[in-house]
Amino acid sequence: MDKSNSGVPVRVAVLAGVCILVVAAFRVLRATLLPELPNFSPVAAVAFCGGIFLPGVLAWAVPIGALVVSDIALSVVAGFPAFGFSQGLAWLCIAAIVGLGRWVSAGSFSLGKYFGGLVGGAFGFYFVTNAAAWLMNPAYPRGLEGLWMSLTTGLPGFPPTWVFFRNSLASDILFGALVLAVWAIAKQARRSDAPVAESI
């Protein structure tokens, strides 16, 4: 089987790229059709899996590009701001999570590293973006009390921020498990193809 420069089979890289684009579309549809599931979109997992399974510059361009395009679509469909400090910070977090995926892919693979990276990326994204909201939004009290509020209950009139994190983490783990299953199936198919290739 042909491999990308990162050593990942080409069919896995293609499937991972398609999954990332589908998730970007799902992110927009979920916001409009399922508002009762806030943040159920695996943003961190898209970046992490892109870093692991996509080769070279595609590992950066596809996840970050998908997030930027879906942010623009959300601004059109749901009225969210498309550009600003918050979005820029989110994109920087996504780039850092892609880097985490690249780092994990450079060493030997283990389920602990893979799912640990997924959870760590999701938590890092949640912490940084909510801490930024606390720093920038005057509705939050100053001091650790306000930081804790930004990480747990959030502002009145909105779902608690822990709900956003729970939904995001659940979708990250589900998406990460799906991509891992695709990778395992492709790896198994490559093994079963090998004896045929040797006998020809």
N, C-alpha and C positions, 0 to 999 in steps of 0.2 A: 504494500500500500504506500502511496506517495505520502511524504510527510512535509509539513511546513518547516520553516527555519527553526521554530521553537521545539521541534521534535514531536509535535502533536499531529496525528493523522489529519490529512486535508479534509476528509469527510467530517471529522469532529469539529474542525475549525469552521467549516461552512455551516454545520448545524448549530454551533454555538452562536455564530453571527446572526443566523436567522432567528434563533430564540431571543437574542438581544433586541432585534428589531420588532419582533412580535410583542415583547414585554413593553417596549416604548409605546406601541400602539395601545396595548392594554391599559397602560398608565393613564392615557387620555380618556379611553372609554370608561374605565373604572370611576374616574372623577365625575363623569357626567351621568352614568347609569347606576352606579352603586355608591352614592355619597355616604351611605351608612357604614362603609368600610374605609374610613380615612386612612390614607397612606398604605393601603394594601397593594404595594407595587415594589418589587425587589430591586430598588435602585442600587443599593450597595452590592448585592449579589451579581448584578449585571456587570458592574465594574470589576469585581473580583474574578468572576469567571472569564470575562474578556481578557484580563491580565494573564490568566492561566492558559486559556485555550486558543487565543487568537495570536497569530504570528506578528512580530515586528511592530510597525507603526499602527497596524490595524487594532492591536491590543489597546491602544490609546484612543484612536480615532473613532472606532465604532461605539464603545460605551459612552464616551463623552459627547460625541455627535448625536447619539440617540437621546441622551438626556437633554441636550440643548434644543433639539428639534421638538421633543415632547413638551419641554417648558414653553416654547413658542406656541405650540398647538393648544396647550392648557390656557395660555393667556387669551387666545382667540375664543376658545370654547367656554371656559369657565371664568374668564375675567381676571385671572391671576397675573401679576406683573411678570413680564417676560425677562426683563433685564433689571439689574440692580445689584446692590451689595450682597443681599441674601443669595441670589442666584449664583453670583460669582463665587461666593464662599462654598456653595454646594458643589459647583463644578470643580473647585480645588480639592474638596474632600473626595470627589469621585476619582480625580487624577491620583490622589494618594492611595486610594483603595486599589486602583489598577496597579500601582507600584507594589502594593502588598501582594497582589496576585502574581506579578512577575517574580517577586522574591520567593514566594512559595513554590512556583514552578521551577525555579532554578535548582532546588535541592531534591532530595528523594521524597516521593509522594507518601503521605499517610492520611488516613481519614481524620485523625486528630488535627493535623495541620490544616487540612482542607476546611473542615467545619469550624475549627478555631478561627481561621481567617475570615470565614463568612460572618461569624458572630462578632469578632473583633471589628471588622469593617462596618457592620451595622451599628454597633455601639459607638464607634468613633464618629460616624456620620451624625448620629442622634445627639451625642454630647456636644460636638462642635457647633452644629447648627442651632441647637437650643440655647447653648451658652451665648452665642452671638445674638440671638433674639433677646436674651436677658440684658446684654450689654447695650443694645441699640433701642430697645422699646422702653420708653419712660413709664409705661404702665406697670412694669415689674419693679418691686422694691430693690433698692441697692443692697449689697451685702450678700452673704451666703443664703439668707432666707429667700431672696429673690431668685438666686440661681437654683435653689432646690425647687421653688415654685415652677420655674421654667422647665425643669426636668420631670416634674410629676403632675401637678394639677393644671398648669398652664393658666391662661387668663379666663376670667368668667365669660360665659357665652360661647365657649368653644369646647370640644371634647378634651378631656385630660390628655396631656402630652404623652403620658405613659401608654395610652391607647394607640397613639400614632406609632410609638416604638414597638409595642407588641405586634401590631399588624405588619409593620415593616419587617420585623425580625422573622415572623412566621412566613411571610412571602419570600424573604431572602433564603430561608432554609429550604422551602419547597422548590424554589427555582434552582438553587444550588444542587439539591438532590436530583432534580430532573436532568440537569446538564451532566452531573456525575454518572447517572444511569446511561445516558447517551454515550458517554466516553467509554464506560465499561462494556456496553454492547458492541461498539466499534472495535474495541480492543479484542473482544472475544471473536468477532467476525474475522479479524486479521489473523488470529491464531488458527482458526479453522481453514482459512484460505492458504496458509503457508504450506501444508503437505501437498496440496494440489499443485502449487507453483513448483515445488521441488520435483514432483514426478513428471513434469512436462519437459 
